Amino acid sequence: MQSAKLAKMLLKKAEQDRYVMNHLLDDPSAPDEVIGFHAQQAVEKMTKAVLAYRAIEYRRTHQLDELAVLLYDAGISYPPELSEATALTPFAVEFRYDLLPIHDDAAPSFDRQWAKRCVERIAEWASAVVQGQ
């Protein structure tokens, strides 16, 4: 598939994950694992869209840090939120099949608003790259 066509398709698929994440975000009955999964998937697809647009090969992976390294090695700047979003990686596989660790009062819980901010900022960046802005 042509690089630009693949990039645009990946952005459309990421938009689907953003849609689900945003619609569940304020629902207290929606599990954090589901919201984290869609946040991670959106970030993964948007990052792969940029890589595809720049014709940089990547392996099939859910490891956001690995994708960020490919961007870095290619000299492609990205927002700091992508580095932060690497914390979402466990939601791709681990937390799809297991529950989040039980937190005590000292340990922070999953911050849905933080995840939304990361996803939205990365979406702005990826769209700007793929749109050539």
MISE-639260 format. One record per residue: residue in one letter; x, y, z of N, C-alpha, C in turn. Coordinates in steps of 0.05 Angstrom, whole numbers, padded with zeros to 5 digits, always signed. Layout:
// MISE-639260
aXYZXYZXYZ...
This chain:
// MISE-639260
m+00017-00024+00000+00000+00000+00000+00018+00025+00000q+00010+00045-00015+00025+00070-00017+00027+00082+00011s+00049+00095+00017+00055+00107+00044+00033+00126+00052a+00026+00145+00035+00006+00165+00043-00022+00153+00047k-00028+00134+00030-00054+00120+00033-00056+00104+00059l-00035+00090+00065-00033+00075+00090-00035+00094+00114a-00020+00116+00113-00020+00135+00134-00048+00146+00140k-00063+00153+00119-00090+00163+00122-00109+00142+00133m-00105+00117+00124-00122+00096+00134-00117+00091+00164l-00091+00092+00172-00085+00089+00200-00096+00112+00217l-00096+00136+00207-00108+00158+00221-00138+00154+00224k-00151+00144+00204-00180+00138+00206-00186+00117+00226k-00169+00096+00227-00173+00075+00247-00167+00086+00275a-00148+00103+00278-00142+00116+00304-00165+00133+00313e-00178+00146+00294-00202+00162+00301-00224+00145+00313q-00227+00120+00303-00247+00102+00315-00240+00096+00344d-00215+00092+00350-00207+00087+00378-00211+00112+00395r-00205+00135+00384-00210+00160+00398-00240+00163+00404y-00257+00156+00385-00286+00158+00388-00295+00141+00412v-00286+00117+00413-00294+00099+00434-00284+00109+00461m-00258+00117+00462-00246+00127+00486-00262+00151+00496n-00267+00170+00479-00281+00195+00487-00310+00190+00496h-00323+00170+00484-00351+00165+00492-00352+00150+00519l-00331+00136+00526-00331+00121+00552-00317+00137+00574l-00303+00157+00568-00286+00172+00587-00300+00180+00612d-00324+00191+00610-00338+00201+00633-00357+00181+00646d-00357+00157+00636-00375+00137+00646-00360+00121+00668p-00368+00126+00694-00354+00112+00716-00356+00082+00715s-00376+00071+00700-00378+00042+00699-00360+00030+00677a-00349+00047+00660-00331+00037+00639-00304+00031+00652p-00294+00007+00648-00269-00001+00660-00245+00015+00649d-00227+00022+00667-00202+00036+00660-00187+00021+00638e-00188-00006+00640-00173-00022+00620-00183-00018+00592v-00209-00014+00589-00221-00010+00562-00213+00018+00552i-00215+00038+00569-00207+00065+00561-00177+00066+00554g-00161+00054+00571-00132+00053+00566-00126+00038+00541f-00140+00017+00535-00135+00001+00511-00140+00019+00486h-00163+00033+00485-00169+00050+00462-00150+00074+00460a-00141+00084+00483-00122+00106+00483-00095+00096+00471q-00086+00072+00480-00062+00061+00470-00064+00055+00440q-00086+00044+00432-00090+00037+00403-00090+00062+00386a-00102+00083+00395-00102+00108+00380-00074+00119+00377v-00059+00119+00399-00031+00129+00398-00014+00112+00379e-00017+00086+00382-00002+00068+00365-00008+00072+00335k-00033+00074+00328-00040+00078+00300-00032+00105+00289m-00034+00126+00306-00025+00152+00297+00005+00153+00293t+00019+00140+00311+00049+00140+00308+00057+00124+00283k+00043+00101+00279+00049+00086+00255+00041+00101+00230a+00021+00118+00231+00013+00134+00208+00035+00153+00200v+00048+00165+00220+00070+00183+00214+00094+00168+00202l+00100+00145+00214+00121+00128+00204+00115+00120+00175a+00091+00111+00170+00083+00103+00143+00085+00126+00123y+00076+00149+00132+00076+00173+00114+00105+00180+00107r+00123+00176+00125+00152+00182+00120+00166+00158+00108a+00151+00136+00102+00162+00112+00090+00183+00099+00107i+00178+00099+00133+00196+00086+00152+00183+00059+00160e+00198+00038+00156+00188+00011+00162+00187+00007+00193y+00167-00007+00202+00164-00014+00230+00153-00042+00231r+00160-00056+00253+00150-00083+00255+00123-00082+00269r+00108-00104+00267+00083-00106+00281+00089-00106+00311t+00081-00085+00324+00086-00083+00353+00066-00064+00366h+00062-00068+00392+00046-00050+00408+00064-00033+00425q+00090-00036+00423+00109-00022+00440+00112+00007+00430l+00100+00025+00445+00101+00053+00437+00129+00065+00439d+00144+00055+00458+00172+00065+00461+00189+00057+00436e+00184+00034+00426+00198+00025+00402+00191+00042+00378l+00166+00050+00375+00158+00067+00353+00169+00095+00356a+00171+00105+00381+00182+00131+00386+00212+00131+00379v+00226+00110+00384+00254+00108+00377+00258+00109+00347l+00240+00097+00332+00242+00098+00303+00239+00127+00293l+00220+00142+00306+00217+00170+00299+00242+00185+00305y+00252+00181+00329+00276+00195+00338+00300+00190+00319d+00304+00164+00313+00326+00156+00296+00324+00168+00268a+00299+00173+00259+00295+00185+00233+00295+00216+00234g+00299+00227+00257+00300+00256+00260+00273+00269+00259i+00252+00254+00265+00225+00265+00264+00218+00274+00293s+00212+00300+00295+00205+00310+00322+00176+00302+00328y+00171+00298+00353+00144+00291+00362+00139+00304+00389p+00114+00307+00396+00107+00321+00421+00115+00304+00445p+00121+00318+00468+00129+00304+00492+00107+00284+00502e+00083+00289+00494+00061+00271+00502+00065+00242+00491l+00079+00240+00469+00085+00213+00459+00103+00198+00478s+00123+00211+00489+00140+00198+00508+00124+00190+00533e+00106+00208+00542+00089+00202+00565+00071+00179+00559a+00060+00178+00535+00040+00158+00527+00052+00130+00526t+00078+00127+00526+00090+00100+00527+00080+00085+00552a+00070+00099+00572+00059+00086+00596+00033+00072+00589l+00022+00077+00566-00003+00063+00558+00003+00035+00546t+00028+00029+00540+00034+00004+00527+00022-00021+00540p+00022-00023+00567+00011-00048+00579-00019-00052+00572f-00033-00030+00565-00061-00033+00558-00066-00048+00532a-00046-00049+00515-00048-00062+00489-00052-00092+00491v-00039-00105+00510-00041-00134+00513-00045-00141+00542e-00027-00134+00559-00027-00143+00587-00054-00138+00600f-00064-00113+00599-00089-00106+00613-00114-00113+00597r-00110-00123+00573-00134-00134+00558-00141-00161+00570y-00121-00174+00581-00126-00201+00592-00123-00203+00622d-00117-00181+00634-00113-00180+00663-00124-00154+00673l-00129-00152+00699-00138-00127+00710-00115-00109+00718l-00121-00083+00719-00101-00065+00730-00094-00073+00758p-00069-00069+00766-00061-00076+00793-00079-00060+00813i-00086-00073+00835-00101-00059+00855-00083-00038+00868h-00094-00014+00869-00078+00008+00880-00085+00013+00909d-00065+00019+00925-00071+00028+00952-00073+00059+00951d-00077+00071+00974-00082+00100+00974-00057+00116+00964a-00033+00105+00967-00009+00119+00959-00004+00117+00929a-00015+00097+00916-00010+00093+00887-00031+00107+00871p-00023+00121+00850-00043+00135+00833-00059+00115+00817s-00084+00122+00811-00100+00105+00794-00097+00115+00765f-00109+00102+00746-00107+00110+00718-00121+00137+00715d-00107+00156+00703-00117+00183+00699-00129+00185+00671r-00154+00183+00669-00168+00184+00643-00164+00211+00629q-00164+00233+00644-00161+00259+00631-00133+00262+00620w-00113+00251+00634-00085+00251+00624-00084+00236+00598a-00097+00213+00597-00097+00196+00573-00110+00212+00550k-00132+00225+00555-00145+00241+00535-00127+00263+00524r-00114+00277+00543-00096+00299+00534-00074+00289+00517c-00062+00266+00524-00041+00254+00508-00051+00247+00480v-00073+00234+00479-00084+00225+00454-00091+00249+00436e-00103+00269+00447-00111+00292+00431-00087+00307+00420r-00066+00310+00437-00042+00324+00427-00028+00308+00406i-00026+00282+00409-00013+00265+00389-00030+00265+00363a-00056+00266+00366-00073+00267+00342-00068+00293+00326e-00065+00315+00340-00059+00341+00327-00032+00338+00311w-00012+00327+00325+00014+00324+00313+00013+00306+00288a+00001+00282+00292+00001+00263+00270-00014+00273+00246s-00037+00286+00251-00053+00298+00229-00037+00319+00214a-00023+00336+00229-00007+00357+00217+00015+00345+00199v+00028+00324+00208+00050+00311+00193+00038+00299+00167v+00017+00284+00170+00005+00269+00147-00008+00289+00128q-00018+00311+00138-00031+00331+00120-00009+00349+00108g+00016+00346+00117+00038+00361+00106+00038+00390+00116q+00028+00395+00140+00027+00422+00151+00051+00428+00168
